[in-house]
């Protein structure tokens, strides 16, 4: 390539990494994610939707939505309702809800 002389750049040492970033989450970050989690939960209390549909409606990144879905599943307040075709992705997906009306019955059998 004409006009680019890389020979001058070769002699400089690499820059030191930037260590001015915070190592722990700030209150602002924590409140932001908690607020998103609350929005996600409140939406699913009144609606049945797929994770992608919820994220699209609430304008939440899909990665965060997946994390919130897992958090609510671990707390046992999010349930699988039905399998269907997602209206956003047009692919098979699980419809979920936090409405206690859709909570599955405990059908685990006791062992003798």
MODELLER restraints for C-alpha pairs under 7 A, 6 or more apart:
rsr = mdl.restraints
at = mdl.atoms
rsr.add(forms.Gaussian(group=physical.xy_distance, feature=features.Distance(at['CA:37:A'], at['CA:68:A']), mean=5.83, stdev=0.5))
rsr.add(forms.Gaussian(group=physical.xy_distance, feature=features.Distance(at['CA:41:A'], at['CA:98:A']), mean=6.78, stdev=0.5))
rsr.add(forms.Gaussian(group=physical.xy_distance, feature=features.Distance(at['CA:44:A'], at['CA:97:A']), mean=4.92, stdev=0.5))
rsr.add(forms.Gaussian(group=physical.xy_distance, feature=features.Distance(at['CA:44:A'], at['CA:98:A']), mean=5.11, stdev=0.5))
rsr.add(forms.Gaussian(group=physical.xy_distance, feature=features.Distance(at['CA:44:A'], at['CA:99:A']), mean=6.83, stdev=0.5))
rsr.add(forms.Gaussian(group=physical.xy_distance, feature=features.Distance(at['CA:45:A'], at['CA:97:A']), mean=6.34, stdev=0.5))
rsr.add(forms.Gaussian(group=physical.xy_distance, feature=features.Distance(at['CA:45:A'], at['CA:98:A']), mean=4.72, stdev=0.5))
rsr.add(forms.Gaussian(group=physical.xy_distance, feature=features.Distance(at['CA:45:A'], at['CA:99:A']), mean=4.59, stdev=0.5))
rsr.add(forms.Gaussian(group=physical.xy_distance, feature=features.Distance(at['CA:46:A'], at['CA:99:A']), mean=6.55, stdev=0.5))
rsr.add(forms.Gaussian(group=physical.xy_distance, feature=features.Distance(at['CA:47:A'], at['CA:97:A']), mean=6.48, stdev=0.5))
rsr.add(forms.Gaussian(group=physical.xy_distance, feature=features.Distance(at['CA:48:A'], at['CA:95:A']), mean=6.17, stdev=0.5))
rsr.add(forms.Gaussian(group=physical.xy_distance, feature=features.Distance(at['CA:48:A'], at['CA:96:A']), mean=5.64, stdev=0.5))
rsr.add(forms.Gaussian(group=physical.xy_distance, feature=features.Distance(at['CA:48:A'], at['CA:97:A']), mean=5.04, stdev=0.5))
rsr.add(forms.Gaussian(group=physical.xy_distance, feature=features.Distance(at['CA:49:A'], at['CA:95:A']), mean=4.97, stdev=0.5))
rsr.add(forms.Gaussian(group=physical.xy_distance, feature=features.Distance(at['CA:49:A'], at['CA:96:A']), mean=5.63, stdev=0.5))
rsr.add(forms.Gaussian(group=physical.xy_distance, feature=features.Distance(at['CA:49:A'], at['CA:97:A']), mean=6.91, stdev=0.5))
rsr.add(forms.Gaussian(group=physical.xy_distance, feature=features.Distance(at['CA:50:A'], at['CA:86:A']), mean=6.49, stdev=0.5))
rsr.add(forms.Gaussian(group=physical.xy_distance, feature=features.Distance(at['CA:50:A'], at['CA:93:A']), mean=6.67, stdev=0.5))
rsr.add(forms.Gaussian(group=physical.xy_distance, feature=features.Distance(at['CA:50:A'], at['CA:94:A']), mean=5.98, stdev=0.5))
rsr.add(forms.Gaussian(group=physical.xy_distance, feature=features.Distance(at['CA:50:A'], at['CA:95:A']), mean=4.59, stdev=0.5))
rsr.add(forms.Gaussian(group=physical.xy_distance, feature=features.Distance(at['CA:50:A'], at['CA:96:A']), mean=5.92, stdev=0.5))
rsr.add(forms.Gaussian(group=physical.xy_distance, feature=features.Distance(at['CA:51:A'], at['CA:65:A']), mean=6.51, stdev=0.5))
rsr.add(forms.Gaussian(group=physical.xy_distance, feature=features.Distance(at['CA:51:A'], at['CA:66:A']), mean=6.86, stdev=0.5))
rsr.add(forms.Gaussian(group=physical.xy_distance, feature=features.Distance(at['CA:52:A'], at['CA:62:A']), mean=6.45, stdev=0.5))
rsr.add(forms.Gaussian(group=physical.xy_distance, feature=features.Distance(at['CA:52:A'], at['CA:88:A']), mean=6.94, stdev=0.5))
rsr.add(forms.Gaussian(group=physical.xy_distance, feature=features.Distance(at['CA:53:A'], at['CA:88:A']), mean=6.12, stdev=0.5))
rsr.add(forms.Gaussian(group=physical.xy_distance, feature=features.Distance(at['CA:55:A'], at['CA:61:A']), mean=6.32, stdev=0.5))
rsr.add(forms.Gaussian(group=physical.xy_distance, feature=features.Distance(at['CA:55:A'], at['CA:62:A']), mean=5.87, stdev=0.5))
rsr.add(forms.Gaussian(group=physical.xy_distance, feature=features.Distance(at['CA:55:A'], at['CA:65:A']), mean=6.01, stdev=0.5))
rsr.add(forms.Gaussian(group=physical.xy_distance, feature=features.Distance(at['CA:72:A'], at['CA:78:A']), mean=5.42, stdev=0.5))
rsr.add(forms.Gaussian(group=physical.xy_distance, feature=features.Distance(at['CA:77:A'], at['CA:98:A']), mean=5.68, stdev=0.5))
rsr.add(forms.Gaussian(group=physical.xy_distance, feature=features.Distance(at['CA:78:A'], at['CA:96:A']), mean=6.86, stdev=0.5))
rsr.add(forms.Gaussian(group=physical.xy_distance, feature=features.Distance(at['CA:78:A'], at['CA:97:A']), mean=5.74, stdev=0.5))
rsr.add(forms.Gaussian(group=physical.xy_distance, feature=features.Distance(at['CA:78:A'], at['CA:98:A']), mean=4.50, stdev=0.5))
rsr.add(forms.Gaussian(group=physical.xy_distance, feature=features.Distance(at['CA:79:A'], at['CA:96:A']), mean=5.58, stdev=0.5))
rsr.add(forms.Gaussian(group=physical.xy_distance, feature=features.Distance(at['CA:79:A'], at['CA:97:A']), mean=5.54, stdev=0.5))
rsr.add(forms.Gaussian(group=physical.xy_distance, feature=features.Distance(at['CA:79:A'], at['CA:98:A']), mean=6.17, stdev=0.5))
rsr.add(forms.Gaussian(group=physical.xy_distance, feature=features.Distance(at['CA:79:A'], at['CA:102:A']), mean=6.95, stdev=0.5))
rsr.add(forms.Gaussian(group=physical.xy_distance, feature=features.Distance(at['CA:79:A'], at['CA:103:A']), mean=6.09, stdev=0.5))
rsr.add(forms.Gaussian(group=physical.xy_distance, feature=features.Distance(at['CA:80:A'], at['CA:94:A']), mean=6.55, stdev=0.5))
rsr.add(forms.Gaussian(group=physical.xy_distance, feature=features.Distance(at['CA:80:A'], at['CA:95:A']), mean=6.09, stdev=0.5))
rsr.add(forms.Gaussian(group=physical.xy_distance, feature=features.Distance(at['CA:80:A'], at['CA:96:A']), mean=4.61, stdev=0.5))
rsr.add(forms.Gaussian(group=physical.xy_distance, feature=features.Distance(at['CA:80:A'], at['CA:97:A']), mean=6.70, stdev=0.5))
rsr.add(forms.Gaussian(group=physical.xy_distance, feature=features.Distance(at['CA:81:A'], at['CA:95:A']), mean=5.49, stdev=0.5))
rsr.add(forms.Gaussian(group=physical.xy_distance, feature=features.Distance(at['CA:81:A'], at['CA:96:A']), mean=5.25, stdev=0.5))
rsr.add(forms.Gaussian(group=physical.xy_distance, feature=features.Distance(at['CA:81:A'], at['CA:97:A']), mean=6.65, stdev=0.5))
rsr.add(forms.Gaussian(group=physical.xy_distance, feature=features.Distance(at['CA:81:A'], at['CA:102:A']), mean=6.47, stdev=0.5))
rsr.add(forms.Gaussian(group=physical.xy_distance, feature=features.Distance(at['CA:82:A'], at['CA:94:A']), mean=5.93, stdev=0.5))
rsr.add(forms.Gaussian(group=physical.xy_distance, feature=features.Distance(at['CA:82:A'], at['CA:95:A']), mean=5.28, stdev=0.5))
rsr.add(forms.Gaussian(group=physical.xy_distance, feature=features.Distance(at['CA:83:A'], at['CA:93:A']), mean=5.81, stdev=0.5))
rsr.add(forms.Gaussian(group=physical.xy_distance, feature=features.Distance(at['CA:83:A'], at['CA:94:A']), mean=4.61, stdev=0.5))
rsr.add(forms.Gaussian(group=physical.xy_distance, feature=features.Distance(at['CA:83:A'], at['CA:95:A']), mean=5.96, stdev=0.5))
rsr.add(forms.Gaussian(group=physical.xy_distance, feature=features.Distance(at['CA:84:A'], at['CA:92:A']), mean=5.54, stdev=0.5))
rsr.add(forms.Gaussian(group=physical.xy_distance, feature=features.Distance(at['CA:84:A'], at['CA:93:A']), mean=5.59, stdev=0.5))
rsr.add(forms.Gaussian(group=physical.xy_distance, feature=features.Distance(at['CA:84:A'], at['CA:94:A']), mean=6.34, stdev=0.5))
rsr.add(forms.Gaussian(group=physical.xy_distance, feature=features.Distance(at['CA:84:A'], at['CA:95:A']), mean=6.90, stdev=0.5))
rsr.add(forms.Gaussian(group=physical.xy_distance, feature=features.Distance(at['CA:85:A'], at['CA:91:A']), mean=5.26, stdev=0.5))
rsr.add(forms.Gaussian(group=physical.xy_distance, feature=features.Distance(at['CA:85:A'], at['CA:92:A']), mean=4.45, stdev=0.5))
rsr.add(forms.Gaussian(group=physical.xy_distance, feature=features.Distance(at['CA:85:A'], at['CA:93:A']), mean=5.79, stdev=0.5))
rsr.add(forms.Gaussian(group=physical.xy_distance, feature=features.Distance(at['CA:86:A'], at['CA:92:A']), mean=6.13, stdev=0.5))
rsr.add(forms.Gaussian(group=physical.xy_distance, feature=features.Distance(at['CA:86:A'], at['CA:93:A']), mean=5.73, stdev=0.5))
